Amino acid sequence: MGSPRTRSPSSSSHPLASSSAVLCSPNRKLKPKMDFYLGAGFSSRDLAKLITSDAKILRSSLKKRIIPSFDFLKTLLRSNEEIITAIKYTPWLLHLDLQTNMAPNVAILRDLGVPEGRISGLAKFNADVLARKTEKFRRMTERVMEIGFRPGHHSFTVAVRCFSAISPATWETKVTAFKRFGVPEDEILSAFKKQPLMMTISEEKIKKSMGLFGLMSDKVINYQIFWLSEKKFLQRYVMRFQEQHPQVLEAYLSTTKKQL
């Protein structure tokens, strides 16, 4: 199958075309900023995409915001290439004063003993987590510590990402969803320590997966089921145990309303 067709770059109504036009003929104010981005390693196409996704990136002051942000990110990431990756994942990063918005949170992680490599990983792929308000970020790390995560372990920053993604109310809703199937809170927390991202899945998927798994009362719950595709779940659990637990197949069909 060929690549999807796109409108001609000459079409001014296409956002990427508009960005390309800006790159081709930048005005006096924009040119220094574009020269900086291109000099830092952005390709013309990458920069056009970035402008398309967040036009404000060209409004930030070069001297007061863009260059200081790059300089700060250099303290966390090893190369311009990694900084570019971070900006691609979180374009609005360059709108912020990172010394004010990110540096205090990095300091919290360092004080706890989180390895630099883990902090760099957050900065590269989840910079929005490090840009949270400091008090909220501190409460998240405290909660993660209370549950029993060790700052030196890779799962610590994964758990911080999880608490950044869901509100306390959503956490309680999902805990309640598990409890409805007889899972005690200490077991939920134990499973969360092994698979922190389990609490980022939808409440609906928790109910569906736990409902089907609960019909196999002799099976120990494997919380990795939440990351299985529907096809793999069907093969690994529903079809595999259909003779021992025919009720699972019936329940699966009734909940999905599909024919095999």
PyRosetta script that sets phi, psi and omega in degrees:
from pyrosetta import init, pose_from_sequence

init()
pose = pose_from_sequence("MGSPRTRSPSSSSHPLASSSAVLCSPNRKLKPKMDFYLGAGFSSRDLAKLITSDAKILRSSLKKRIIPSFDFLKTLLRSNEEIITAIKYTPWLLHLDLQTNMAPNVAILRDLGVPEGRISGLAKFNADVLARKTEKFRRMTERVMEIGFRPGHHSFTVAVRCFSAISPATWETKVTAFKRFGVPEDEILSAFKKQPLMMTISEEKIKKSMGLFGLMSDKVINYQIFWLSEKKFLQRYVMRFQEQHPQVLEAYLSTTKKQL")
pose.set_psi(1, 132.5)
pose.set_omega(1, -178.5)
pose.set_phi(2, -75.3)
pose.set_psi(2, 170.9)
pose.set_omega(2, -179.9)
pose.set_phi(3, -73.0)
pose.set_psi(3, 151.5)
pose.set_omega(3, -178.4)
pose.set_phi(4, -60.2)
pose.set_psi(4, 144.1)
pose.set_omega(4, 178.7)
pose.set_phi(5, -77.7)
pose.set_psi(5, 145.1)
pose.set_omega(5, 175.8)
pose.set_phi(6, -122.6)
pose.set_psi(6, 160.8)
pose.set_omega(6, 178.5)
pose.set_phi(7, -70.2)
pose.set_psi(7, 155.7)
pose.set_omega(7, -178.0)
pose.set_phi(8, -57.7)
pose.set_psi(8, 137.1)
pose.set_omega(8, 178.5)
pose.set_phi(9, -58.1)
pose.set_psi(9, -18.3)
pose.set_omega(9, -179.6)
pose.set_phi(10, -77.5)
pose.set_psi(10, -10.9)
pose.set_omega(10, -178.5)
pose.set_phi(11, -75.4)
pose.set_psi(11, 114.9)
pose.set_omega(11, -176.1)
pose.set_phi(12, -70.5)
pose.set_psi(12, -15.2)
pose.set_omega(12, -179.1)
pose.set_phi(13, -80.4)
pose.set_psi(13, -14.9)
pose.set_omega(13, 179.8)
pose.set_phi(14, -80.5)
pose.set_psi(14, 126.0)
pose.set_omega(14, -174.9)
pose.set_phi(15, -58.4)
pose.set_psi(15, -37.9)
pose.set_omega(15, -179.4)
pose.set_phi(16, -67.9)
pose.set_psi(16, -35.8)
pose.set_omega(16, 177.5)
pose.set_phi(17, -63.4)
pose.set_psi(17, -41.1)
pose.set_omega(17, 178.9)
pose.set_phi(18, -61.7)
pose.set_psi(18, -42.8)
pose.set_omega(18, 179.5)
pose.set_phi(19, -65.4)
pose.set_psi(19, -40.0)
pose.set_omega(19, 178.5)
pose.set_phi(20, -62.1)
pose.set_psi(20, -38.6)
pose.set_omega(20, 179.2)
pose.set_phi(21, -63.1)
pose.set_psi(21, -39.6)
pose.set_omega(21, 178.2)
pose.set_phi(22, -62.5)
pose.set_psi(22, -39.6)
pose.set_omega(22, -179.8)
pose.set_phi(23, -66.6)
pose.set_psi(23, -35.5)
pose.set_omega(23, -177.2)
pose.set_phi(24, -74.1)
pose.set_psi(24, -32.9)
pose.set_omega(24, -178.0)
pose.set_phi(25, -138.8)
pose.set_psi(25, 65.7)
pose.set_omega(25, -179.3)
pose.set_phi(26, -71.5)
pose.set_psi(26, 149.3)
pose.set_omega(26, 177.6)
pose.set_phi(27, -81.7)
pose.set_psi(27, 179.8)
pose.set_omega(27, -172.9)
pose.set_phi(28, -60.8)
pose.set_psi(28, -33.1)
pose.set_omega(28, -178.8)
pose.set_phi(29, -75.6)
pose.set_psi(29, -38.9)
pose.set_omega(29, -175.0)
pose.set_phi(30, -79.7)
pose.set_psi(30, -30.0)
pose.set_omega(30, -173.6)
pose.set_phi(31, -57.3)
pose.set_psi(31, -46.2)
pose.set_omega(31, 179.0)
pose.set_phi(32, -59.7)
pose.set_psi(32, -36.1)
pose.set_omega(32, 179.4)
pose.set_phi(33, -68.2)
pose.set_psi(33, -43.2)
pose.set_omega(33, -180.0)
pose.set_phi(34, -67.0)
pose.set_psi(34, -38.1)
pose.set_omega(34, 177.1)
pose.set_phi(35, -61.4)
pose.set_psi(35, -38.4)
pose.set_omega(35, 179.0)
pose.set_phi(36, -64.6)
pose.set_psi(36, -49.3)
pose.set_omega(36, -179.4)
pose.set_phi(37, -60.0)
pose.set_psi(37, -45.2)
pose.set_omega(37, -179.1)
pose.set_phi(38, -66.5)
pose.set_psi(38, -38.1)
pose.set_omega(38, 178.2)
pose.set_phi(39, -67.1)
pose.set_psi(39, -28.9)
pose.set_omega(39, 179.3)
pose.set_phi(40, -75.6)
pose.set_psi(40, -15.7)
pose.set_omega(40, 177.0)
pose.set_phi(41, 124.6)
pose.set_psi(41, -3.3)
pose.set_omega(41, 175.5)
pose.set_phi(42, -67.5)
pose.set_psi(42, 136.7)
pose.set_omega(42, 171.7)
pose.set_phi(43, -79.0)
pose.set_psi(43, 162.4)
pose.set_omega(43, 178.7)
pose.set_phi(44, -59.6)
pose.set_psi(44, -38.9)
pose.set_omega(44, -179.4)
pose.set_phi(45, -68.6)
pose.set_psi(45, -42.7)
pose.set_omega(45, 178.3)
pose.set_phi(46, -61.5)
pose.set_psi(46, -41.4)
pose.set_omega(46, -179.0)
pose.set_phi(47, -67.2)
pose.set_psi(47, -38.5)
pose.set_omega(47, 177.2)
pose.set_phi(48, -62.0)
pose.set_psi(48, -42.5)
pose.set_omega(48, 178.4)
pose.set_phi(49, -64.4)
pose.set_psi(49, -39.9)
pose.set_omega(49, -179.1)
pose.set_phi(50, -64.0)
pose.set_psi(50, -43.8)
pose.set_omega(50, 179.2)
pose.set_phi(51, -64.7)
pose.set_psi(51, -37.8)
pose.set_omega(51, 178.9)
pose.set_phi(52, -63.2)
pose.set_psi(52, -42.0)
pose.set_omega(52, -178.1)
pose.set_phi(53, -76.6)
pose.set_psi(53, -26.3)
pose.set_omega(53, -177.7)
pose.set_phi(54, -155.2)
pose.set_psi(54, 87.5)
pose.set_omega(54, -177.2)
pose.set_phi(55, -63.0)
pose.set_psi(55, -22.6)
pose.set_omega(55, -178.7)
pose.set_phi(56, -64.0)
pose.set_psi(56, -15.7)
pose.set_omega(56, -177.6)
pose.set_phi(57, -61.6)
pose.set_psi(57, -22.9)
pose.set_omega(57, 178.5)
pose.set_phi(58, -91.8)
pose.set_psi(58, -5.5)
pose.set_omega(58, 179.6)
pose.set_phi(59, -90.7)
pose.set_psi(59, -21.7)
pose.set_omega(59, -179.6)
pose.set_phi(60, -64.2)
pose.set_psi(60, 145.4)
pose.set_omega(60, 179.6)
pose.set_phi(61, -67.1)
pose.set_psi(61, 132.1)
pose.set_omega(61, -179.7)
pose.set_phi(62, -64.5)
pose.set_psi(62, -47.1)
pose.set_omega(62, -175.2)
pose.set_phi(63, -79.8)
pose.set_psi(63, -35.6)
pose.set_omega(63, -174.7)
pose.set_phi(64, -89.6)
pose.set_psi(64, -22.8)
pose.set_omega(64, -174.5)
pose.set_phi(65, -126.4)
pose.set_psi(65, -55.0)
pose.set_omega(65, -171.8)
pose.set_phi(66, -65.8)
pose.set_psi(66, -53.7)
pose.set_omega(66, -178.7)
pose.set_phi(67, -64.0)
pose.set_psi(67, -46.1)
pose.set_omega(67, 177.0)
pose.set_phi(68, -59.9)
pose.set_psi(68, -35.2)
pose.set_omega(68, 178.6)
pose.set_phi(69, -66.2)
pose.set_psi(69, -43.7)
pose.set_omega(69, 176.4)
pose.set_phi(70, -60.5)
pose.set_psi(70, -44.3)
pose.set_omega(70, -178.8)
pose.set_phi(71, -62.1)
pose.set_psi(71, -39.8)
pose.set_omega(71, 178.5)
pose.set_phi(72, -66.3)
pose.set_psi(72, -45.0)
pose.set_omega(72, -179.2)
pose.set_phi(73, -62.8)
pose.set_psi(73, -27.3)
pose.set_omega(73, 177.4)
pose.set_phi(74, -65.4)
pose.set_psi(74, -22.4)
pose.set_omega(74, 178.0)
pose.set_phi(75, -77.2)
pose.set_psi(75, -15.0)
pose.set_omega(75, -178.0)
pose.set_phi(76, -110.5)
pose.set_psi(76, -30.0)
pose.set_omega(76, -174.9)
pose.set_phi(77, -115.9)
pose.set_psi(77, 153.5)
pose.set_omega(77, -168.2)
pose.set_phi(78, -86.0)
pose.set_psi(78, -15.8)
pose.set_omega(78, -175.0)
pose.set_phi(79, -155.6)
pose.set_psi(79, 163.8)
pose.set_omega(79, 174.8)
pose.set_phi(80, -60.5)
pose.set_psi(80, -32.7)
pose.set_omega(80, 179.6)
pose.set_phi(81, -61.3)
pose.set_psi(81, -41.5)
pose.set_omega(81, 178.6)
pose.set_phi(82, -69.8)
pose.set_psi(82, -35.8)
pose.set_omega(82, 177.3)
pose.set_phi(83, -64.0)
pose.set_psi(83, -42.0)
pose.set_omega(83, 178.3)
pose.set_phi(84, -61.3)
pose.set_psi(84, -41.0)
pose.set_omega(84, 177.5)
pose.set_phi(85, -60.8)
pose.set_psi(85, -44.6)
pose.set_omega(85, 179.9)
pose.set_phi(86, -59.9)
pose.set_psi(86, -41.4)
pose.set_omega(86, -178.6)
pose.set_phi(87, -70.2)
pose.set_psi(87, -35.0)
pose.set_omega(87, 177.0)
pose.set_phi(88, -64.0)
pose.set_psi(88, -39.1)
pose.set_omega(88, 179.4)
pose.set_phi(89, -73.3)
pose.set_psi(89, -34.5)
pose.set_omega(89, -177.0)
pose.set_phi(90, -135.4)
pose.set_psi(90, 77.4)
pose.set_omega(90, -175.0)
pose.set_phi(91, -57.6)
pose.set_psi(91, -34.2)
pose.set_omega(91, -176.4)
pose.set_phi(92, -74.3)
pose.set_psi(92, 1.7)
pose.set_omega(92, 179.0)
pose.set_phi(93, -55.2)
pose.set_psi(93, -37.8)
pose.set_omega(93, -175.3)
pose.set_phi(94, -79.8)
pose.set_psi(94, 1.2)
pose.set_omega(94, 174.0)
pose.set_phi(95, -83.5)
pose.set_psi(95, -18.1)
pose.set_omega(95, -169.9)
pose.set_phi(96, -96.3)
pose.set_psi(96, 155.9)
pose.set_omega(96, 167.1)
pose.set_phi(97, -86.5)
pose.set_psi(97, 98.0)
pose.set_omega(97, -172.2)
pose.set_phi(98, -67.8)
pose.set_psi(98, -26.5)
pose.set_omega(98, 176.5)
pose.set_phi(99, -63.6)
pose.set_psi(99, -32.1)
pose.set_omega(99, 179.3)
pose.set_phi(100, -88.6)
pose.set_psi(100, -41.2)
pose.set_omega(100, -171.6)
pose.set_phi(101, -90.8)
pose.set_psi(101, -25.9)
pose.set_omega(101, -175.1)
pose.set_phi(102, -116.8)
pose.set_psi(102, -37.9)
pose.set_omega(102, -176.0)
pose.set_phi(103, -54.5)
pose.set_psi(103, -43.0)
pose.set_omega(103, 179.7)
pose.set_phi(104, -62.1)
pose.set_psi(104, -35.1)
pose.set_omega(104, 180.0)
pose.set_phi(105, -73.0)
pose.set_psi(105, -35.8)
pose.set_omega(105, 174.7)
pose.set_phi(106, -63.0)
pose.set_psi(106, -40.4)
pose.set_omega(106, 179.4)
pose.set_phi(107, -62.8)
pose.set_psi(107, -38.9)
pose.set_omega(107, 177.9)
pose.set_phi(108, -59.9)
pose.set_psi(108, -46.4)
pose.set_omega(108, -179.6)
pose.set_phi(109, -64.5)
pose.set_psi(109, -41.3)
pose.set_omega(109, 179.1)
pose.set_phi(110, -64.5)
pose.set_psi(110, -41.5)
pose.set_omega(110, 179.3)
pose.set_phi(111, -63.1)
pose.set_psi(111, -31.5)
pose.set_omega(111, 179.0)
pose.set_phi(112, -78.2)
pose.set_psi(112, -15.4)
pose.set_omega(112, -179.9)
pose.set_phi(113, 95.6)
pose.set_psi(113, 19.0)
pose.set_omega(113, 177.1)
pose.set_phi(114, -69.9)
pose.set_psi(114, 129.4)
pose.set_omega(114, -178.6)
pose.set_phi(115, -59.0)
pose.set_psi(115, 147.5)
pose.set_omega(115, -178.7)
pose.set_phi(116, -58.3)
pose.set_psi(116, -36.1)
pose.set_omega(116, 179.9)
pose.set_phi(117, -61.6)
pose.set_psi(117, -36.1)
pose.set_omega(117, 178.7)
pose.set_phi(118, -71.6)
pose.set_psi(118, -38.0)
pose.set_omega(118, 177.6)
pose.set_phi(119, -65.5)
pose.set_psi(119, -41.3)
pose.set_omega(119, 178.2)
pose.set_phi(120, -61.9)
pose.set_psi(120, -39.3)
pose.set_omega(120, 178.8)
pose.set_phi(121, -61.5)
pose.set_psi(121, -41.1)
pose.set_omega(121, 176.6)
pose.set_phi(122, -64.3)
pose.set_psi(122, -44.2)
pose.set_omega(122, -178.9)
pose.set_phi(123, -62.9)
pose.set_psi(123, -34.3)
pose.set_omega(123, -176.3)
pose.set_phi(124, -77.6)
pose.set_psi(124, -45.8)
pose.set_omega(124, -172.3)
pose.set_phi(125, -110.2)
pose.set_psi(125, -18.7)
pose.set_omega(125, -177.2)
pose.set_phi(126, -139.5)
pose.set_psi(126, 50.5)
pose.set_omega(126, -177.0)
pose.set_phi(127, -61.3)
pose.set_psi(127, -25.4)
pose.set_omega(127, 179.1)
pose.set_phi(128, -61.5)
pose.set_psi(128, -29.8)
pose.set_omega(128, 178.2)
pose.set_phi(129, -66.6)
pose.set_psi(129, -44.1)
pose.set_omega(129, -179.1)
pose.set_phi(130, -71.5)
pose.set_psi(130, -15.2)
pose.set_omega(130, -178.6)
pose.set_phi(131, -94.5)
pose.set_psi(131, 8.4)
pose.set_omega(131, 177.7)
pose.set_phi(132, -65.5)
pose.set_psi(132, 158.4)
pose.set_omega(132, 175.2)
pose.set_phi(133, -58.5)
pose.set_psi(133, 139.3)
pose.set_omega(133, -169.8)
pose.set_phi(134, -58.6)
pose.set_psi(134, -42.8)
pose.set_omega(134, -178.5)
pose.set_phi(135, -65.0)
pose.set_psi(135, -40.2)
pose.set_omega(135, 177.5)
pose.set_phi(136, -65.4)
pose.set_psi(136, -41.8)
pose.set_omega(136, 179.8)
pose.set_phi(137, -63.3)
pose.set_psi(137, -40.7)
pose.set_omega(137, 179.0)
pose.set_phi(138, -62.9)
pose.set_psi(138, -42.2)
pose.set_omega(138, 179.0)
pose.set_phi(139, -64.0)
pose.set_psi(139, -36.8)
pose.set_omega(139, 178.7)
pose.set_phi(140, -63.5)
pose.set_psi(140, -45.5)
pose.set_omega(140, -178.9)
pose.set_phi(141, -66.9)
pose.set_psi(141, -35.8)
pose.set_omega(141, 177.7)
pose.set_phi(142, -64.0)
pose.set_psi(142, -41.6)
pose.set_omega(142, 178.8)
pose.set_phi(143, -64.1)
pose.set_psi(143, -41.7)
pose.set_omega(143, 178.9)
pose.set_phi(144, -62.8)
pose.set_psi(144, -40.1)
pose.set_omega(144, 177.5)
pose.set_phi(145, -65.4)
pose.set_psi(145, -42.0)
pose.set_omega(145, -179.1)
pose.set_phi(146, -60.3)
pose.set_psi(146, -37.8)
pose.set_omega(146, -179.4)
pose.set_phi(147, -68.3)
pose.set_psi(147, -26.5)
pose.set_omega(147, 176.0)
pose.set_phi(148, 119.5)
pose.set_psi(148, 9.8)
pose.set_omega(148, 177.3)
pose.set_phi(149, -73.2)
pose.set_psi(149, 141.4)
pose.set_omega(149, 177.5)
pose.set_phi(150, -96.0)
pose.set_psi(150, 131.2)
pose.set_omega(150, -177.4)
pose.set_phi(151, -56.6)
pose.set_psi(151, -27.6)
pose.set_omega(151, -178.3)
pose.set_phi(152, -79.4)
pose.set_psi(152, -12.4)
pose.set_omega(152, -177.1)
pose.set_phi(153, -91.1)
pose.set_psi(153, 147.3)
pose.set_omega(153, -176.3)
pose.set_phi(154, -61.8)
pose.set_psi(154, -27.0)
pose.set_omega(154, -177.3)
pose.set_phi(155, -69.5)
pose.set_psi(155, -16.9)
pose.set_omega(155, -178.7)
pose.set_phi(156, -61.5)
pose.set_psi(156, -50.5)
pose.set_omega(156, -178.5)
pose.set_phi(157, -70.5)
pose.set_psi(157, -27.8)
pose.set_omega(157, 175.7)
pose.set_phi(158, -65.3)
pose.set_psi(158, -41.6)
pose.set_omega(158, 178.8)
pose.set_phi(159, -65.8)
pose.set_psi(159, -38.2)
pose.set_omega(159, 177.0)
pose.set_phi(160, -62.1)
pose.set_psi(160, -42.2)
pose.set_omega(160, 176.4)
pose.set_phi(161, -59.2)
pose.set_psi(161, -40.5)
pose.set_omega(161, -179.2)
pose.set_phi(162, -63.2)
pose.set_psi(162, -47.9)
pose.set_omega(162, -179.3)
pose.set_phi(163, -67.8)
pose.set_psi(163, -24.2)
pose.set_omega(163, 175.4)
pose.set_phi(164, -72.1)
pose.set_psi(164, -30.1)
pose.set_omega(164, -174.6)
pose.set_phi(165, -84.9)
pose.set_psi(165, -24.3)
pose.set_omega(165, -177.3)
pose.set_phi(166, -124.9)
pose.set_psi(166, 147.9)
pose.set_omega(166, 179.7)
pose.set_phi(167, -82.1)
pose.set_psi(167, 162.3)
pose.set_omega(167, 175.6)
pose.set_phi(168, -55.6)
pose.set_psi(168, -36.8)
pose.set_omega(168, 179.9)
pose.set_phi(169, -66.6)
pose.set_psi(169, -40.4)
pose.set_omega(169, 178.6)
pose.set_phi(170, -66.4)
pose.set_psi(170, -39.5)
pose.set_omega(170, 176.4)
pose.set_phi(171, -56.6)
pose.set_psi(171, -49.5)
pose.set_omega(171, -178.8)
pose.set_phi(172, -62.9)
pose.set_psi(172, -37.5)
pose.set_omega(172, 178.5)
pose.set_phi(173, -61.4)
pose.set_psi(173, -42.0)
pose.set_omega(173, -178.1)
pose.set_phi(174, -73.9)
pose.set_psi(174, -36.3)
pose.set_omega(174, 175.0)
pose.set_phi(175, -61.1)
pose.set_psi(175, -43.7)
pose.set_omega(175, 178.3)
pose.set_phi(176, -61.1)
pose.set_psi(176, -38.7)
pose.set_omega(176, 179.5)
pose.set_phi(177, -61.0)
pose.set_psi(177, -42.5)
pose.set_omega(177, 177.9)
pose.set_phi(178, -67.2)
pose.set_psi(178, -41.3)
pose.set_omega(178, -178.0)
pose.set_phi(179, -62.2)
pose.set_psi(179, -31.0)
pose.set_omega(179, 179.5)
pose.set_phi(180, -61.1)
pose.set_psi(180, -22.4)
pose.set_omega(180, 179.1)
pose.set_phi(181, -100.8)
pose.set_psi(181, 17.8)
pose.set_omega(181, 174.0)
pose.set_phi(182, 83.6)
pose.set_psi(182, 12.4)
pose.set_omega(182, 179.8)
pose.set_phi(183, -86.8)
pose.set_psi(183, 117.1)
pose.set_omega(183, -179.0)
pose.set_phi(184, -69.8)
pose.set_psi(184, 156.9)
pose.set_omega(184, -174.5)
pose.set_phi(185, -61.6)
pose.set_psi(185, -36.8)
pose.set_omega(185, -179.8)
pose.set_phi(186, -64.5)
pose.set_psi(186, -32.7)
pose.set_omega(186, 177.0)
pose.set_phi(187, -72.3)
pose.set_psi(187, -36.3)
pose.set_omega(187, 177.2)
pose.set_phi(188, -61.4)
pose.set_psi(188, -46.1)
pose.set_omega(188, -179.6)
pose.set_phi(189, -67.0)
pose.set_psi(189, -36.8)
pose.set_omega(189, 177.7)
pose.set_phi(190, -63.5)
pose.set_psi(190, -42.3)
pose.set_omega(190, 178.6)
pose.set_phi(191, -67.1)
pose.set_psi(191, -38.3)
pose.set_omega(191, 179.6)
pose.set_phi(192, -62.9)
pose.set_psi(192, -36.7)
pose.set_omega(192, 178.6)
pose.set_phi(193, -64.9)
pose.set_psi(193, -31.4)
pose.set_omega(193, 179.2)
pose.set_phi(194, -84.2)
pose.set_psi(194, -35.7)
pose.set_omega(194, -177.0)
pose.set_phi(195, -133.9)
pose.set_psi(195, 74.6)
pose.set_omega(195, -174.9)
pose.set_phi(196, -55.4)
pose.set_psi(196, -32.3)
pose.set_omega(196, -176.5)
pose.set_phi(197, -74.2)
pose.set_psi(197, -4.7)
pose.set_omega(197, 179.9)
pose.set_phi(198, -60.5)
pose.set_psi(198, -26.3)
pose.set_omega(198, -177.7)
pose.set_phi(199, -86.8)
pose.set_psi(199, 2.6)
pose.set_omega(199, 176.1)
pose.set_phi(200, -96.4)
pose.set_psi(200, -6.7)
pose.set_omega(200, 178.3)
pose.set_phi(201, -77.2)
pose.set_psi(201, 162.1)
pose.set_omega(201, -175.0)
pose.set_phi(202, -72.1)
pose.set_psi(202, 153.1)
pose.set_omega(202, 176.7)
pose.set_phi(203, -60.4)
pose.set_psi(203, -36.3)
pose.set_omega(203, 179.8)
pose.set_phi(204, -61.6)
pose.set_psi(204, -41.8)
pose.set_omega(204, -179.9)
pose.set_phi(205, -69.9)
pose.set_psi(205, -35.2)
pose.set_omega(205, 176.3)
pose.set_phi(206, -59.3)
pose.set_psi(206, -48.9)
pose.set_omega(206, -177.8)
pose.set_phi(207, -62.2)
pose.set_psi(207, -44.6)
pose.set_omega(207, -177.7)
pose.set_phi(208, -65.8)
pose.set_psi(208, -50.0)
pose.set_omega(208, -177.3)
pose.set_phi(209, -66.0)
pose.set_psi(209, -45.1)
pose.set_omega(209, -179.5)
pose.set_phi(210, -67.3)
pose.set_psi(210, -35.2)
pose.set_omega(210, 178.7)
pose.set_phi(211, -62.1)
pose.set_psi(211, -44.4)
pose.set_omega(211, 179.3)
pose.set_phi(212, -70.5)
pose.set_psi(212, -42.2)
pose.set_omega(212, -178.9)
pose.set_phi(213, -66.9)
pose.set_psi(213, -34.2)
pose.set_omega(213, -179.8)
pose.set_phi(214, -64.4)
pose.set_psi(214, -21.7)
pose.set_omega(214, 177.3)
pose.set_phi(215, -72.1)
pose.set_psi(215, -18.0)
pose.set_omega(215, 176.7)
pose.set_phi(216, -101.0)
pose.set_psi(216, 74.7)
pose.set_omega(216, -170.8)
pose.set_phi(217, -62.4)
pose.set_psi(217, -19.4)
pose.set_omega(217, -178.6)
pose.set_phi(218, -89.8)
pose.set_psi(218, 1.4)
pose.set_omega(218, -179.3)
pose.set_phi(219, -102.0)
pose.set_psi(219, 135.1)
pose.set_omega(219, 175.4)
pose.set_phi(220, -74.2)
pose.set_psi(220, 134.8)
pose.set_omega(220, -177.0)
pose.set_phi(221, -63.8)
pose.set_psi(221, 126.1)
pose.set_omega(221, 175.4)
pose.set_phi(222, -106.2)
pose.set_psi(222, 107.6)
pose.set_omega(222, -173.2)
pose.set_phi(223, -71.8)
pose.set_psi(223, -4.9)
pose.set_omega(223, 175.2)
pose.set_phi(224, -72.9)
pose.set_psi(224, -10.2)
pose.set_omega(224, 179.5)
pose.set_phi(225, -59.8)
pose.set_psi(225, -24.7)
pose.set_omega(225, -176.3)
pose.set_phi(226, -69.3)
pose.set_psi(226, -18.4)
pose.set_omega(226, -179.3)
pose.set_phi(227, -100.9)
pose.set_psi(227, 2.0)
pose.set_omega(227, 177.7)
pose.set_phi(228, -78.9)
pose.set_psi(228, 142.1)
pose.set_omega(228, 172.8)
pose.set_phi(229, -68.2)
pose.set_psi(229, 163.3)
pose.set_omega(229, 180.0)
pose.set_phi(230, -59.3)
pose.set_psi(230, -38.6)
pose.set_omega(230, -179.4)
pose.set_phi(231, -64.0)
pose.set_psi(231, -44.5)
pose.set_omega(231, -179.5)
pose.set_phi(232, -69.5)
pose.set_psi(232, -37.2)
pose.set_omega(232, 177.4)
pose.set_phi(233, -61.6)
pose.set_psi(233, -42.2)
pose.set_omega(233, 179.0)
pose.set_phi(234, -61.4)
pose.set_psi(234, -45.2)
pose.set_omega(234, -178.1)
pose.set_phi(235, -70.6)
pose.set_psi(235, -44.9)
pose.set_omega(235, -171.0)
pose.set_phi(236, -77.7)
pose.set_psi(236, -30.4)
pose.set_omega(236, -175.6)
pose.set_phi(237, -120.6)
pose.set_psi(237, -50.3)
pose.set_omega(237, -174.0)
pose.set_phi(238, -68.0)
pose.set_psi(238, -54.9)
pose.set_omega(238, -176.9)
pose.set_phi(239, -74.0)
pose.set_psi(239, -36.9)
pose.set_omega(239, -176.6)
pose.set_phi(240, -62.0)
pose.set_psi(240, -36.3)
pose.set_omega(240, -176.5)
pose.set_phi(241, -110.0)
pose.set_psi(241, 21.3)
pose.set_omega(241, -174.9)
pose.set_phi(242, -65.7)
pose.set_psi(242, -29.4)
pose.set_omega(242, 178.6)
pose.set_phi(243, -73.8)
pose.set_psi(243, -42.4)
pose.set_omega(243, 179.5)
pose.set_phi(244, -73.1)
pose.set_psi(244, -35.5)
pose.set_omega(244, -175.1)
pose.set_phi(245, -133.5)
pose.set_psi(245, 70.2)
pose.set_omega(245, -178.5)
pose.set_phi(246, -61.2)
pose.set_psi(246, -23.0)
pose.set_omega(246, -179.4)
pose.set_phi(247, -65.5)
pose.set_psi(247, -24.2)
pose.set_omega(247, 179.8)
pose.set_phi(248, -68.0)
pose.set_psi(248, -43.0)
pose.set_omega(248, 178.7)
pose.set_phi(249, -62.8)
pose.set_psi(249, -42.4)
pose.set_omega(249, 179.7)
pose.set_phi(250, -62.2)
pose.set_psi(250, -43.7)
pose.set_omega(250, -179.6)
pose.set_phi(251, -66.6)
pose.set_psi(251, -39.5)
pose.set_omega(251, 179.4)
pose.set_phi(252, -61.0)
pose.set_psi(252, -46.2)
pose.set_omega(252, -179.1)
pose.set_phi(253, -64.6)
pose.set_psi(253, -37.6)
pose.set_omega(253, -177.9)
pose.set_phi(254, -72.1)
pose.set_psi(254, -32.5)
pose.set_omega(254, -179.0)
pose.set_phi(255, -81.3)
pose.set_psi(255, -33.8)
pose.set_omega(255, -178.5)
pose.set_phi(256, -92.7)
pose.set_psi(256, -19.6)
pose.set_omega(256, -179.1)
pose.set_phi(257, 55.8)
pose.set_psi(257, 44.6)
pose.set_omega(257, 179.7)
pose.set_phi(258, -122.1)
pose.set_psi(258, 159.0)
pose.set_omega(258, 174.2)
pose.set_phi(259, -104.3)
pose.set_psi(259, 141.6)
pose.set_omega(259, 176.3)
pose.set_phi(260, -75.5)
pose.dump_pdb("model.pdb")
